[in-house]
Structure formats: structure tokens, C-alpha cells
Amino acid sequence: LESVEPQPMQKDRAEILRALIVANNGKMLAIDARHKMRMDKATFSRLLATMKEVLEVRPLHSDKRKMLLIIK
């Protein structure tokens, strides 16, 4: 697999996303983060792909359809 390198704009958005999750005690629903950052699904998905070493993405234990973002 090829490694995904973040673009300059993604680096800024990654810092914003990380700060947003840290402000929410290190855990946040992916859909809430996406709405707060006003991003579409595809762009947000690409951003998460570049943040694999910083974020962990897990299904929410009460509703497996929702994804939970956790700071590593």
C-alpha cells in the first residue's frame, strides 16, 4: 500500500480536527466533527486517512453505524 502524505491544506485541517477532539476530552463522533468543520464526506474521509497515526477510528459501542474518533 502507498503511504498517504497530507497536503498543506490537510495539515491545517488536521490540526483543527485534533484540537476539536482534544477539547471534547479526546473522543468525538465523526459526524459531529465533520459537521463542525463543515466538510463533505469524501474530504473528511481523506483527512482521516492522513491522520491514522494520530487518531483511532472505532464504531460506537451503542450504535455500530456511528464512528468514534479517539486521540491515540
MODELLER restraints for C-alpha pairs under 7 A, 6 or more apart:
rsr = mdl.restraints
at = mdl.atoms
rsr.add(forms.Gaussian(group=physical.xy_distance, feature=features.Distance(at['CA:4:A'], at['CA:50:A']), mean=5.77, stdev=0.5))
rsr.add(forms.Gaussian(group=physical.xy_distance, feature=features.Distance(at['CA:5:A'], at['CA:50:A']), mean=6.36, stdev=0.5))
rsr.add(forms.Gaussian(group=physical.xy_distance, feature=features.Distance(at['CA:6:A'], at['CA:50:A']), mean=5.64, stdev=0.5))
rsr.add(forms.Gaussian(group=physical.xy_distance, feature=features.Distance(at['CA:10:A'], at['CA:47:A']), mean=6.33, stdev=0.5))
rsr.add(forms.Gaussian(group=physical.xy_distance, feature=features.Distance(at['CA:14:A'], at['CA:47:A']), mean=6.93, stdev=0.5))
rsr.add(forms.Gaussian(group=physical.xy_distance, feature=features.Distance(at['CA:21:A'], at['CA:27:A']), mean=5.84, stdev=0.5))
rsr.add(forms.Gaussian(group=physical.xy_distance, feature=features.Distance(at['CA:21:A'], at['CA:28:A']), mean=5.89, stdev=0.5))
rsr.add(forms.Gaussian(group=physical.xy_distance, feature=features.Distance(at['CA:26:A'], at['CA:70:A']), mean=5.73, stdev=0.5))
rsr.add(forms.Gaussian(group=physical.xy_distance, feature=features.Distance(at['CA:26:A'], at['CA:71:A']), mean=5.38, stdev=0.5))
rsr.add(forms.Gaussian(group=physical.xy_distance, feature=features.Distance(at['CA:27:A'], at['CA:68:A']), mean=6.79, stdev=0.5))
rsr.add(forms.Gaussian(group=physical.xy_distance, feature=features.Distance(at['CA:27:A'], at['CA:69:A']), mean=5.62, stdev=0.5))
rsr.add(forms.Gaussian(group=physical.xy_distance, feature=features.Distance(at['CA:27:A'], at['CA:70:A']), mean=4.67, stdev=0.5))
rsr.add(forms.Gaussian(group=physical.xy_distance, feature=features.Distance(at['CA:27:A'], at['CA:71:A']), mean=6.79, stdev=0.5))
rsr.add(forms.Gaussian(group=physical.xy_distance, feature=features.Distance(at['CA:28:A'], at['CA:68:A']), mean=5.73, stdev=0.5))
rsr.add(forms.Gaussian(group=physical.xy_distance, feature=features.Distance(at['CA:28:A'], at['CA:69:A']), mean=5.27, stdev=0.5))
rsr.add(forms.Gaussian(group=physical.xy_distance, feature=features.Distance(at['CA:28:A'], at['CA:70:A']), mean=6.80, stdev=0.5))
rsr.add(forms.Gaussian(group=physical.xy_distance, feature=features.Distance(at['CA:29:A'], at['CA:67:A']), mean=5.88, stdev=0.5))
rsr.add(forms.Gaussian(group=physical.xy_distance, feature=features.Distance(at['CA:29:A'], at['CA:68:A']), mean=4.53, stdev=0.5))
rsr.add(forms.Gaussian(group=physical.xy_distance, feature=features.Distance(at['CA:29:A'], at['CA:69:A']), mean=5.92, stdev=0.5))
rsr.add(forms.Gaussian(group=physical.xy_distance, feature=features.Distance(at['CA:30:A'], at['CA:67:A']), mean=5.53, stdev=0.5))
rsr.add(forms.Gaussian(group=physical.xy_distance, feature=features.Distance(at['CA:30:A'], at['CA:68:A']), mean=5.69, stdev=0.5))
rsr.add(forms.Gaussian(group=physical.xy_distance, feature=features.Distance(at['CA:30:A'], at['CA:69:A']), mean=5.88, stdev=0.5))
rsr.add(forms.Gaussian(group=physical.xy_distance, feature=features.Distance(at['CA:34:A'], at['CA:44:A']), mean=6.54, stdev=0.5))
rsr.add(forms.Gaussian(group=physical.xy_distance, feature=features.Distance(at['CA:54:A'], at['CA:71:A']), mean=6.21, stdev=0.5))
rsr.add(forms.Gaussian(group=physical.xy_distance, feature=features.Distance(at['CA:54:A'], at['CA:72:A']), mean=5.74, stdev=0.5))
rsr.add(forms.Gaussian(group=physical.xy_distance, feature=features.Distance(at['CA:55:A'], at['CA:69:A']), mean=6.43, stdev=0.5))
rsr.add(forms.Gaussian(group=physical.xy_distance, feature=features.Distance(at['CA:55:A'], at['CA:70:A']), mean=5.61, stdev=0.5))
rsr.add(forms.Gaussian(group=physical.xy_distance, feature=features.Distance(at['CA:55:A'], at['CA:71:A']), mean=4.82, stdev=0.5))
rsr.add(forms.Gaussian(group=physical.xy_distance, feature=features.Distance(at['CA:55:A'], at['CA:72:A']), mean=5.63, stdev=0.5))
rsr.add(forms.Gaussian(group=physical.xy_distance, feature=features.Distance(at['CA:56:A'], at['CA:69:A']), mean=5.81, stdev=0.5))
rsr.add(forms.Gaussian(group=physical.xy_distance, feature=features.Distance(at['CA:56:A'], at['CA:70:A']), mean=5.05, stdev=0.5))
rsr.add(forms.Gaussian(group=physical.xy_distance, feature=features.Distance(at['CA:56:A'], at['CA:71:A']), mean=6.28, stdev=0.5))
rsr.add(forms.Gaussian(group=physical.xy_distance, feature=features.Distance(at['CA:56:A'], at['CA:72:A']), mean=6.30, stdev=0.5))
rsr.add(forms.Gaussian(group=physical.xy_distance, feature=features.Distance(at['CA:57:A'], at['CA:67:A']), mean=6.43, stdev=0.5))
rsr.add(forms.Gaussian(group=physical.xy_distance, feature=features.Distance(at['CA:57:A'], at['CA:68:A']), mean=5.66, stdev=0.5))
rsr.add(forms.Gaussian(group=physical.xy_distance, feature=features.Distance(at['CA:57:A'], at['CA:69:A']), mean=4.83, stdev=0.5))
rsr.add(forms.Gaussian(group=physical.xy_distance, feature=features.Distance(at['CA:57:A'], at['CA:70:A']), mean=6.40, stdev=0.5))
rsr.add(forms.Gaussian(group=physical.xy_distance, feature=features.Distance(at['CA:58:A'], at['CA:67:A']), mean=5.56, stdev=0.5))
rsr.add(forms.Gaussian(group=physical.xy_distance, feature=features.Distance(at['CA:58:A'], at['CA:68:A']), mean=5.18, stdev=0.5))
rsr.add(forms.Gaussian(group=physical.xy_distance, feature=features.Distance(at['CA:58:A'], at['CA:69:A']), mean=6.66, stdev=0.5))
rsr.add(forms.Gaussian(group=physical.xy_distance, feature=features.Distance(at['CA:59:A'], at['CA:65:A']), mean=6.64, stdev=0.5))
rsr.add(forms.Gaussian(group=physical.xy_distance, feature=features.Distance(at['CA:59:A'], at['CA:66:A']), mean=5.77, stdev=0.5))
rsr.add(forms.Gaussian(group=physical.xy_distance, feature=features.Distance(at['CA:59:A'], at['CA:67:A']), mean=4.42, stdev=0.5))
rsr.add(forms.Gaussian(group=physical.xy_distance, feature=features.Distance(at['CA:59:A'], at['CA:68:A']), mean=5.75, stdev=0.5))
rsr.add(forms.Gaussian(group=physical.xy_distance, feature=features.Distance(at['CA:60:A'], at['CA:66:A']), mean=5.59, stdev=0.5))
rsr.add(forms.Gaussian(group=physical.xy_distance, feature=features.Distance(at['CA:60:A'], at['CA:67:A']), mean=5.57, stdev=0.5))
rsr.add(forms.Gaussian(group=physical.xy_distance, feature=features.Distance(at['CA:60:A'], at['CA:68:A']), mean=5.58, stdev=0.5))
